[in-house]
Amino acid sequence: MNVLIVGLGSIARKHISAIQILKIDATIYALRSRPNSQIEDGITNIYDLENLNISFDFAIISNPTHLHFEFIEKFAKLEIPLFIEKPAVNTLENVTTLIDLIENRKVINYIACNLRFHPCIEFLKNKLNSEDLKINEVNVYCGSYLPDWRPNVDFRKIYSANASMGGGVHLDLFHELDYVSWLFGMPNKSSSTLRNVSSLHIDAIDYANYILQYNTFTANIILNYYRKKSKRLIEVVFDNEILEVDLINNRIIDGDNKIVFETPKFEMKYTYSYQLNYFIYCLKENKVPMNSFRESVEILKIVLKDE
């Protein structure tokens, strides 16, 4: 396979590692912006796509979010299948044009939300699909400390901390809105509070609270960058039971603190290879992947509604 990748930051390296873990016979080409870019082992640098006699099996778009639009448009015009790191874009401006381009060219596309492949979320998804359960309330919390994300790097300079680069907890932690919509469907109505008044002193959003209204229940989602002890939970309150999904400790407990499901040896990095394996399967079998650009934009409308 010939794989084109844009952006060689930390997330791109996770996707490259997934290619290696899956032992895919692939040649990886990195589209670089500077002629003096560092040469990486196992990666071939290229500087433009013109006069390039290579047929790409798919492209991974993993550069800063504010640059996604340009490359999605460029690759869609070339009809290269798209594996796009979440969030797909950081603005809704001209997004309909991009949807039309992708769909008119019949470009296979997938927005990479790897938490859909977390075994605890898969367990919950299967339970919701197989059992007739009355949901009364859903509470989701994801808090972590941005300065700890990348040790030895000034957190104020990374894209997460800078609104102009598509940063902000509401976009960075798009996962939570994505899996809630995947598990429970799109809400009937939504409202949000987005703020950046913490002691981090960054210009990007560092606190987000979403309230999603469904026919018979409400989901509350809280995201932040300033919690020093990380916490990532989903609580689902049913008529006759409560489930608490702990995505850090990889277990699900009920209202009596009894373990319903756990996978102690699981590591988050596994989701990247599960996800890429799924996408390549869709390519080979000519199947339409879940979580298309169009579908993800609908979730993004909730994320950006009150920005």
Secondary structure, DSSP 8 states (H G I E B T S, - for coil): -EEEEE--SHHHHHHHHHHHHTT---EEEEE-SSTT----TTEEEES-STT-----SEEEE-S-GGGHHHHHHHHHHTT--EEEESSS-S--TTHHHHHHHHHHTT--EEEE-GGGG-HHHHHHHHHHHHS---EEEEEEEEEEEGGGTSTTS-GGGSGGG-GGGT-SHHHHTHHHHHHHHHHH---SEEEEEEE--STT--SS--EEEEEEE-SS-EEEEEEESEEEEEEEEEEEEESS-EEEEETTTTEEEETTS-EEEE-TT--TTHHHHHHHHHHHHHHHHT---SS-HHHHHHHHHHHTTT-
